[in-house]
Amino acid sequence: MKDGSDFLIYLDYAATTPMDEEAIDVFSQASRRFFGNASSLHDIGSESARLLDMSRQQLAEMLNLKKEGIIFTSGGSESNSLAIDTFLASRPAWQNHLIVSRTEHASIANHVCKLEQSGYSVTYLRHLENGLIDIEHLIEALTDKTCLVIVQHVNSEMGVIQPIEQISKIVHEHPAFLHVDCVQSFAKLPLEGISALCDGMSISSHKVYGPKGTGAVIFPTIQQLKAPVPNITHESGFRPGTVDVPSIASFVTAARNLGEIREKEHERIFMLRRLLIQQLTEKTVHFKVIEAQTRQLPHILALTFPGLQGQYIMLELNRRGFAVSTGSACQIGKQEPSKTMMAIGKSEEEAHQFVRLSFGKHTTAADMHKLAECLAGIAAIR
């Protein structure tokens, strides 16, 4: 691995990414020079406030929206929770129906489960075999009591890209909010159009080569929303706690750097994906690709290996110097089948055969050749 270890080839970028070198420098310099509380009225605090404002403006320009709609958080999970609580606080109590896709991140699934237990009505959307949500089911589920619809832009386990444009048009024919988890798509896909179609977006720093513990929730029409907790003084009254200015500056630096190479990286990683599939096919490895084809982020490759447990493959690859996963990092260790595989109609046996490979800017063609060779060896000794 070119970014931390002497032996591992890192193929788990959907879980987290190594920090961008410039982002590390920005974090270090900002920690020394801009250590003041951005809410303090003295000059040291004012300097931090100016850096925070500049970072917010730069992020807003990436997303083609006004900076006032950006609320910095501790990451994607908090962004999702804050968005849900904000939207519920901004609707009357009788609007107590939520619609959620079955493949959402654990931060959303667990929060919604808690709401369901407290009396909210929840409809879980069906998915097609390719991972896309069943649009007809969404249309059927929407009512005047629906306050919030939640659909992930890019799924973290198979990389399917949901048709947010179509979903937004359907949702906004009703008095409901639309929240979109863009953690996996931010800086990898153009989001300028998406930001104008949804009421909330969540993004995360450590998925785009920034520091962990930083992210943002985007409210394009924040002036129409009510903060879930009153009398908060930070982040326009929506999020308590002293703002981590150095991490935010580092986050925005990393995001902008990735955004500048987005199209080139998209094409390069698409070619790496195709190369690996070709290599596995030529080596007669028995595998299946789980994808949405025309609506697929190439950075995430979901594979199943009939007759082999995904966890076994992961451990064998780790032993041979590769870091891969068997699903979302927030679900690993629970010994349960991939919920995404189950949602698209796979059997429990097939779901346990699932392996996720995710590629990033340090992934090379040589890595794909080595991986194909190792997978062929693992498959041969089953």
matplotlib code that plots the C-alpha trace (Angstrom):
import matplotlib.pyplot as plt

x = [0.0, 1.4, -0.2, 0.7, 1.6, 4.6, 2.7, -1.1, -2.8, -5.7, -9.0, -11.4, -11.8, -15.6, -14.9, -12.3, -9.5, -5.9, -5.5, -4.5, -1.0, -2.1, -5.0, -2.5, -0.4, -3.5, -4.7, -1.2, -0.9, -4.4, -4.1, -1.1, -2.4, -6.1, -6.6, -9.1, -12.8, -14.5, -17.3, -15.0, -15.0, -11.3, -8.9, -7.7, -11.3, -12.1, -9.2, -10.7, -14.1, -12.7, -11.1, -14.3, -16.3, -13.8, -14.1, -17.8, -17.8, -15.5, -17.6, -20.7, -19.1, -18.4, -22.1, -23.4, -25.4, -25.4, -23.0, -25.7, -27.1, -24.0, -23.8, -20.5, -20.8, -18.6, -19.3, -21.8, -23.6, -24.2, -25.3, -27.9, -29.2, -29.3, -31.1, -33.8, -34.4, -34.5, -37.0, -39.3, -39.1, -40.1, -43.3, -46.5, -46.9, -49.7, -47.2, -45.7, -45.0, -41.4, -40.4, -36.9, -35.0, -33.9, -30.2, -29.5, -26.5, -26.7, -26.9, -30.2, -31.6, -31.0, -32.4, -35.5, -36.0, -36.0, -38.6, -40.7, -40.6, -41.7, -44.8, -43.8, -45.1, -42.4, -42.5, -39.4, -39.0, -38.6, -35.5, -35.1, -32.6, -30.0, -30.3, -32.4, -35.5, -38.9, -40.3, -43.8, -43.6, -42.5, -45.5, -47.9, -46.4, -46.5, -49.4, -50.2, -49.0, -45.5, -43.1, -39.8, -38.3, -34.8, -32.9, -29.1, -27.5, -24.8, -25.0, -21.9, -22.0, -22.7, -22.3, -25.7, -26.6, -30.2, -32.2, -32.5, -33.9, -36.9, -37.3, -37.3, -39.9, -42.2, -41.6, -42.1, -45.6, -46.4, -45.7, -42.6, -38.9, -36.3, -33.0, -30.1, -27.1, -24.3, -21.3, -20.2, -20.9, -19.5, -16.5, -16.8, -20.0, -21.3, -23.7, -24.5, -27.8, -28.6, -28.2, -31.0, -33.4, -33.2, -33.9, -31.0, -27.7, -25.0, -21.3, -18.2, -14.6, -12.8, -14.4, -12.7, -9.1, -9.9, -9.6, -12.0, -14.5, -15.7, -18.5, -21.5, -25.2, -26.5, -29.9, -30.4, -33.5, -32.4, -34.4, -37.6, -36.4, -36.6, -33.7, -34.5, -33.0, -33.6, -31.1, -28.0, -25.4, -23.1, -23.7, -26.7, -28.3, -28.5, -25.5, -24.0, -20.3, -17.1, -16.5, -13.3, -12.0, -8.6, -10.4, -13.0, -10.3, -8.5, -11.7, -12.5, -9.0, -9.1, -12.6, -11.6, -8.4, -10.5, -13.1, -10.5, -9.5, -13.0, -13.7, -10.2, -10.4, -13.8, -12.5, -9.3, -11.1, -13.7, -10.8, -9.3, -12.7, -13.0, -9.4, -10.1, -13.3, -11.5, -8.6, -10.9, -12.8, -9.6, -8.5, -11.9, -12.7, -16.3, -17.8, -20.7, -20.8, -23.6, -24.2, -26.7, -24.6, -25.7, -26.2, -23.1, -20.2, -17.1, -15.3, -17.3, -17.3, -19.6, -18.8, -20.1, -18.2, -20.5, -19.4, -17.2, -17.9, -17.1, -15.6, -13.2, -12.1, -11.6, -9.4, -7.4, -6.8, -5.8, -3.3, -1.9, -1.6, -4.9, -7.4, -11.0, -14.3, -17.6, -19.8, -20.3, -17.7, -20.5, -22.0, -18.8, -18.6, -22.3, -22.1, -25.2, -25.6, -25.3, -28.5, -28.1, -27.8, -30.9, -32.8, -32.2, -33.5, -30.4, -30.7, -28.9, -26.4, -25.6, -25.4, -22.8, -20.7, -20.5, -17.2, -16.8, -13.8, -13.5, -10.9, -9.3, -6.6, -3.8, -5.2, -3.1, -3.4, -0.6, -2.9, -5.6, -3.3, -2.0, -5.6, -6.9, -3.9, -4.7, -8.4, -7.7, -5.5, -8.1, -10.9, -8.7, -8.2, -11.8]
y = [0.0, 3.4, 5.3, 3.8, 0.2, -1.6, -4.7, -4.2, -3.3, -1.2, -1.8, -0.5, 3.1, 3.0, 2.5, 5.3, 6.9, 7.9, 11.6, 13.9, 15.2, 18.9, 18.3, 17.1, 20.2, 22.5, 20.7, 21.1, 24.8, 25.7, 23.9, 26.2, 29.5, 29.2, 27.6, 30.2, 29.6, 30.9, 32.2, 34.3, 38.1, 38.7, 38.9, 35.3, 34.1, 36.3, 34.8, 31.3, 32.7, 34.0, 30.7, 28.9, 31.3, 30.8, 27.0, 27.2, 29.4, 27.0, 24.0, 25.9, 26.7, 23.0, 22.2, 25.3, 26.6, 29.3, 28.9, 29.6, 26.1, 24.3, 23.0, 21.4, 18.2, 15.4, 13.2, 11.5, 9.7, 12.9, 14.7, 12.0, 12.1, 15.9, 16.0, 13.6, 15.5, 18.8, 17.7, 16.1, 19.4, 21.3, 19.5, 19.3, 16.3, 14.7, 14.2, 11.2, 8.9, 8.2, 6.4, 4.9, 2.7, -0.7, -0.2, 3.0, 3.4, 2.2, 5.8, 6.2, 2.7, 2.7, 6.2, 5.4, 2.1, 4.2, 6.6, 3.6, 2.3, 5.7, 5.8, 7.0, 5.1, 3.8, 2.4, 0.6, 0.8, -2.3, -2.6, -4.1, -6.8, -4.2, -2.3, 0.6, 1.4, 0.4, 3.7, 2.4, 1.4, 5.0, 6.4, 4.1, 4.8, 8.6, 10.2, 13.6, 12.3, 11.6, 14.0, 12.6, 10.4, 9.1, 7.6, 7.1, 8.5, 5.8, 2.6, 1.8, -1.9, -2.2, 1.4, 1.7, 5.3, 6.1, 8.3, 11.3, 13.6, 11.2, 10.6, 14.3, 15.1, 12.4, 13.3, 17.1, 16.5, 15.9, 18.0, 15.9, 16.5, 14.5, 13.7, 12.2, 10.5, 11.6, 10.3, 7.9, 10.2, 13.5, 14.6, 11.4, 12.4, 15.9, 16.9, 20.5, 19.3, 17.0, 19.9, 21.8, 18.8, 17.6, 19.2, 17.7, 16.1, 14.5, 14.3, 13.1, 14.2, 10.8, 9.4, 12.1, 11.9, 14.4, 13.9, 11.7, 13.3, 16.0, 16.3, 18.4, 18.4, 20.6, 22.3, 24.3, 25.9, 26.2, 29.4, 27.2, 24.8, 24.7, 23.6, 20.5, 21.9, 25.6, 28.2, 26.6, 29.3, 27.4, 26.6, 28.9, 27.4, 23.8, 22.1, 22.6, 22.5, 24.4, 24.2, 22.3, 24.9, 23.1, 19.9, 21.7, 23.6, 20.3, 18.6, 21.2, 21.2, 17.4, 17.6, 20.3, 18.4, 15.3, 17.3, 18.7, 15.2, 13.7, 13.0, 11.7, 9.4, 8.2, 7.0, 5.6, 3.6, 2.4, 0.9, -0.7, -2.3, -3.6, -4.9, -6.9, -8.5, -9.4, -11.0, -13.0, -14.2, -15.2, -17.2, -19.0, -17.8, -18.5, -15.2, -12.9, -9.1, -7.3, -4.0, -1.6, -1.3, 2.1, 3.5, 2.4, 4.1, 2.3, 2.9, 0.1, -3.4, -6.0, -9.6, -12.9, -16.2, -19.2, -21.9, -19.5, -17.4, -13.7, -13.5, -16.4, -14.6, -11.4, -13.1, -15.0, -11.8, -10.0, -12.9, -12.4, -8.6, -7.2, -5.1, -5.6, -5.9, -7.8, -4.8, -1.5, -0.9, 0.1, -3.4, -5.6, -7.9, -8.6, -11.9, -11.0, -11.2, -8.1, -6.1, -4.7, -8.2, -9.3, -6.2, -6.9, -10.5, -12.5, -15.6, -15.6, -18.0, -15.7, -12.7, -14.5, -14.9, -11.2, -9.3, -5.6, -4.1, -0.3, 1.6, 5.0, 7.3, 5.0, 1.9, 0.7, -1.8, -3.8, -4.1, -5.6, -8.2, -9.2, -9.4, -11.5, -13.9, -14.2, -14.7, -17.4, -19.1, -18.9, -20.2, -23.1, -24.5, -24.4]
z = [0.0, -1.0, 1.8, 5.2, 5.2, 3.7, 2.6, 2.3, -0.9, 0.3, -1.5, 1.2, 0.2, 0.7, 4.4, 4.8, 2.8, 3.7, 4.2, 1.3, 1.9, 1.3, 3.7, 6.4, 5.9, 6.1, 9.3, 10.9, 9.9, 10.9, 14.2, 15.0, 13.6, 13.9, 17.3, 18.5, 19.1, 16.0, 18.2, 20.4, 19.8, 20.2, 17.2, 17.6, 17.5, 14.5, 12.5, 13.1, 12.1, 8.8, 7.9, 8.8, 6.6, 3.7, 4.0, 4.1, 1.0, -0.9, -0.1, -1.2, -4.5, -5.1, -4.6, -6.3, -3.3, -0.7, 2.2, 4.7, 4.1, 5.2, 8.7, 9.7, 11.8, 13.1, 10.0, 7.9, 10.7, 12.7, 9.5, 8.9, 12.4, 12.5, 9.2, 10.3, 13.6, 11.8, 9.3, 11.9, 14.0, 10.9, 10.2, 12.2, 14.6, 12.5, 9.6, 11.2, 8.2, 6.9, 3.8, 3.8, 1.4, 2.8, 2.0, 4.0, 6.2, 9.8, 11.1, 9.3, 9.7, 13.5, 13.9, 11.9, 13.9, 17.1, 15.7, 14.6, 18.2, 19.5, 17.3, 13.8, 10.8, 8.5, 5.0, 3.8, 0.1, -2.0, -4.3, -7.7, -8.4, -9.6, -6.3, -7.6, -5.5, -6.8, -8.0, -8.2, -4.5, -3.7, -5.5, -3.7, -0.3, -0.4, 1.4, 2.9, 6.2, 4.8, 6.3, 5.1, 2.4, 2.7, -0.2, -0.3, -3.5, -3.8, -1.9, 0.1, -0.5, -4.3, -5.6, -7.3, -8.1, -7.3, -9.7, -7.4, -10.1, -10.7, -7.0, -6.1, -8.7, -7.2, -3.5, -4.0, -5.4, -1.7, 1.5, 2.3, 2.7, 0.7, 2.5, 0.4, 1.9, -0.4, 1.6, -1.1, -4.1, -2.8, -4.9, -7.0, -8.9, -9.9, -7.2, -8.3, -9.8, -6.8, -4.3, -6.0, -5.8, -2.2, 1.1, 2.9, 1.9, 4.1, 3.3, 5.1, 5.2, 5.6, 2.5, 0.4, 1.8, 4.7, 8.4, 10.4, 12.7, 10.2, 7.7, 6.9, 6.4, 3.6, 3.9, 0.6, 2.0, 5.6, 6.2, 6.0, 8.7, 12.5, 14.6, 16.6, 19.8, 20.7, 21.8, 20.2, 19.3, 16.9, 13.2, 12.7, 15.7, 14.3, 15.9, 19.4, 20.3, 19.5, 15.7, 14.7, 12.2, 11.4, 10.5, 8.4, 6.5, 5.9, 4.8, 2.3, 0.9, 0.4, -1.2, -3.6, -4.6, -5.3, -7.1, -9.5, -10.7, -10.4, -14.1, -14.8, -11.7, -12.7, -16.0, -14.6, -11.9, -14.4, -16.4, -13.3, -12.5, -16.0, -15.9, -12.7, -14.0, -17.2, -15.3, -13.1, -16.1, -17.9, -14.8, -14.8, -11.2, -10.4, -9.4, -10.0, -10.3, -8.5, -10.2, -11.8, -15.0, -16.4, -12.9, -11.2, -9.4, -10.6, -7.3, -5.6, -6.9, -5.3, -5.9, -4.8, -5.0, -5.1, -2.7, -0.7, 2.4, 1.8, 5.3, 4.4, 1.2, 3.1, 5.7, 3.1, 1.2, 4.3, 5.0, 1.5, 1.8, 0.6, 2.6, 1.4, 3.2, 3.3, 3.6, 5.4, 8.1, 10.5, 10.2, 10.2, 13.2, 13.5, 11.6, 9.7, 5.9, 3.9, 4.2, 0.7, -0.8, 1.1, 0.0, -3.7, -3.3, -2.7, -0.5, 2.9, 1.5, -1.4, 0.9, 3.0, -0.2, -0.7, -0.9, -1.4, -3.2, -3.3, -5.3, -4.8, -6.1, -5.0, -6.7, -9.7, -12.5, -10.9, -7.8, -10.0, -11.5, -8.1, -6.7, -9.6, -9.1, -5.3, -5.8, -8.4, -5.8, -3.1, -5.3, -6.5, -2.9, -1.8]

ax = plt.figure().add_subplot(projection="3d")
ax.plot(x, y, z, "-o")
ax.set_aspect("equal")
plt.show()
